[in-house]
Amino acid sequence: MAVQASTLAGSVPTTREQIRTRSRILAIDALRGIALVLMALDHASFFVGAGLQAESYGGLPVTLQSVAYWGSGLLTNLASPIFWLLSGISLALFETGRQRKGDSEWSITRFMLIRAAVVLILDLTICNVFWMGQTPYVHVLTTMAVSMAILSVARLLPTRMLFGLTIVVLLIYQTFLGWIAPQLAAEQAQGFAQAFWLTYSYDTRPAIGFPVLGWGVLMWLGFVLGRNQARAWVQRPMTWIALGMGFLALWLSLRLIGGYGDLGAFMAGNSWSHFLIMSKAPPSLTYLLFNLGFAALILAAFYARQTWLERYPFHWLVVVGQVSLFFYVTHIVVYNLIARVVNALPLPGPRVVWGYGTWFAGLGILLLLGYAYRKIRLRYPRSLLRYL
């Protein structure tokens, strides 16, 4: 998960490069805040029975509800790819900060392993208890913990080698999805190991939604990118505009051609809206490119207008991004409790309306808790809270 910007930028910048680095971290925190807020919308709606589905599972055909549902789903789909990529960037920033302070490589690895263990425990306890699904569920934090543990060792490789290996894993994984597509389409039973590392399954005990090799590559790529945060090109808005447009152009090419990287390709006879529906579990390359393309454009806007992030109405996004793990765990508890009340009432109208209502109500509570938590953590920087 994300290492907080306030920890890394605790001293007053004294050079122009340090000032730029601090601003870039604020942009990253704000983008992470957007991911968390959209994730909250998705989960709040799910808890009250309004499924905002705008993705497929195993590439299987999807029956879309009205545009209010799947249009909202397209927005919430931004959350997971952003969340994963920025977790890697933040870990790299943490590594750099600790190295500048003279910490040993072992102490950095130990911190990452302890943090991975904390993330895993939170997912298997609080998140599991308050998740409102039908089965015990290995959710995003478990997969993230395993990916972080792998990275704690892989980070010792030279950056170029780590980048190359990550790209190889990504390409091989997308090739594997094409090979396994008939099995997924036939909805054949999968073993836990295959689901956990490679695909997904809601039939295993516990259910698996985020395969390690499908999503971990985003953390590892983010880590490589984070190691380059001091380079001038990273802060330029045009860099992110070019990346965003490039990702979207590649997405469109793969989507039109179908096949590699496009599990559940668009078929003749589908409605135009299905052109935007891609496989999230397991994550196809088209799904990742589409969402990261728009994420890059948002990041470009934050870099172009960095002063926006220092005041309202955008500063609260920075705060959410800086307490990301706390916000994630707490939002499941808060929306579980609110949903219990909402689901007990005979409320009229479409469920999506109550999904948004639940989301807004929960955000108010979560922001108050987030501000209070950040204040406490800053007051006690060496406490156990540094792992959260």
Summary of the structure (lengths in Angstrom):
residues: 388
radius of gyration: 20.2
end to end distance: 8.6
largest distance: 60.8
contacts: 1315
relative contact order: 0.17
helix: 70%
strand: 4%
